[in-house]
Amino acid sequence: MPRYARSEREALADLMLELGPDAPTIDDGWTTRDLAAHLIVRERRPDAAGGILLPPLRRYGEAVRRRTAAGSYPELVARVRRPPVWSPLSNPLTDELANTMEFFIHHEDVRRARPGWLPRDLPAGLQATLWKRTALLARMALRRFPADLLVQAPGYGELTVGRGGERLRVVGAPGELTLFLSGRQRVARVQLDGPGALAERLRTAPLGL
């Protein structure tokens, strides 16, 4: 069985080492060092990881991330590459479910911050896995969007979401839809068909969890 979470993790760690600690990422203001620290906190500091999603814990979580980022960069990347087996997010039972989309997104965060990037030719199995995750992400990120949104991944599936109203179609490969719906619209190669103002609103909306 393919281990896409592991392969994306390894590729990201390799790229981080190649580019060094100060390379930019798609996450505004974050370097590769910042991203490495984020991933470490997410997997190794459950006391602080809640700040990623919960505003009341955000200040504490960010303080822990900054302290983590101050460490040796090669050691940070090594910790990203080799997660703890005790972590609820990266043990053998949860790794694929919890980390395939996470590490695909962050791998692309680094890749697509570089000049001249091109989309990768992803394995069909990885695309299918991303579509399963993206379908859930679409339902969560777009459930209140004021339109009737048809999200299509040709060859993998489609779904309709939104509050209804004017029709807007979002078409792309699963990997591109994953990036678009996680708030990385500016680097995601998707096609939007529908009213121009509505399409622009979706392109600039604060998507993601």
N, C-alpha and C positions, 0 to 999 in steps of 0.2 A: 504494500500500500504506500503510495507517495506520501512523503512528509513535507508538505509545502511550507508549513510554519518553520521547520528547521532550515529548509533551503533558502527561504527569504531572510531568515535571521543571519545565516552564514554570509549570504551575499551582501547584506547591509553592513555587517561587521567588516568584511573585506574592504568595502568601499570607504567606510569611515577611516580605516587605517591608511588606505591609499591617499585620501584627501587631507587628512590631518584634522586637528581639533577646531580650526577656525573657518572651515568651509561653510558656506551658507546652506540653508534648507528652505523649503517652501513655507515652513512655519515662521511667520513674521518675527524677526528679531532673534531667532534661534540659530545657533551654529550646530555643527555635528557634536561638539562637546555637550551642549545643552540637551540635544536629543538623546544622546547616550545616557545622560543623567536621568532624564524622564523615564526611559525604559527600565533603568535599574530600580528607581523608586516604585514604579508600577508593579514590578515583580517581587521586590525584596523588602519593601517597607509598607505593609498593609496599613500601618498607623497613619501614613502620609498619603497613600495612593488615593484615598477618598477625595482628596482635594482636586483631583483631575476632573471629577464630575459634580462635586457638592460645593457650592459657593462658600458655606460657612467654614469649610476646612481648607479653602484655597490658599490662604496666607501661610498656614503652617506647612502645607504640602509644597508650596513654592520655596519656602525657607529650607526645607530638607533637600529639595532638588538642587538648589544653589550650593549648599554645602557639599553635596555629592559631586557636583560638577567641578569643584575645586581640586579633586584628586588627580592622580596621574592619568593622562589620557589613554595610554596603552592599557592600563589596568581597567579603566572604565569600559573600553571596547571588549576586553577579555571577559568582563562580567556580563556584558550584553550577550556575548557569544555563548557563554556557558551559564545558563540560568540555574537557580537552585531547584532541586527535585522536590523540595518541600513546598514550593510556592503553589497556591491554589490556581495560579494562572499558567504555570509552565511545567507541571508534572506530566508524566506520560499519558495520563487519562484525559487531561484538559488541554494539552498544548495545541493540537490542531484546531479545536473549537475556539479557544481564546486568542490565539496568536496568528493564525493565517492572515486574516484581514489586517490586523494591527501591523505586522511586519511588512506586508506588501505595501501598505500605505506609507510607512516611514521609509522603506527602501526607495519608493518613488519620490518622497519628500526630498531626499538627497540627490537622486538622479536628476530630477527635473529642475533643480535649482542651478544646474550647470548649463553653460551655453551649448547649443547644438544637440540637445537631447532628442531622442526619438523613442516612441513607444516600443516596448519589448514585444516580441512574438511569444505570448504566454502559452504554456501547455493547455490543451483543452480541459484537462482535469482541474487545473488551477482556476481557469475561467468558470467552470461549473461550480466549484466550491465558492468562489467569490460571488457568483450570482445568488446562491442560497443566502449568503450573509447580506448581500446588497438588497435583496427583496425585503428583508426585515428592516434594514437601515432606511429604505425608502418609506416604508409605512410609518416609521417613527419620525423621520426628518420632515416629511412632506404632508403629514396627516392634516395639518391646519393651513396648508397653502391654499389661497383663494382661487382655485381653478380645478378643473377635471384633468388630472395629469395621467397620461399613459406613458409608463416607463417600459421601454422595450430593449431587450438584449437579443438581437437576432440569433437564432439557433439555440438559445438557452431559456427564454421565457419572457413573459411580460406581466405587468400588473397595472391596476388603476388605483390611484390614491388622490387625496386632496379633498377639499370641502365642496367641490362642485362649482359649476359656472362655465366660463370659457374653457375651451379645450386646448391643451398644450401637450405635445408629444416630445419625449426625451428618448433619444436613441443612441446607443453606444455599446461597445463590448463591455462585458461585466467589469473588467478591471478599470476601464474609464468611468463607468457609472459609479463604481466604488469611490474613486477619487472625487468625482463631482459631488456626490451626496455626502461626503465627509467634509465638505467645505473647501475643496480645492478646485473650484470651478475654473479658475483662470488657467490651470494647466491640464485640465481634463478635455480630451477630444471626444465630445459628444455633439450630436445634432439636435437642435431645438426647432420644432415646427409649430407655429402658432402665432398669435398676436405679438408684435414686436415689443410692446411695453411689458407684456407679461413675461416674455422670454428674458428680457433684461432684468426684471425683478427677480427671476429665479437665478440668473447668473450672479447676482450680487447679494442674494439672501444669505444670512448666517446659518448655513446648514451644518449638519453633524449632530452629535449627541451632546 
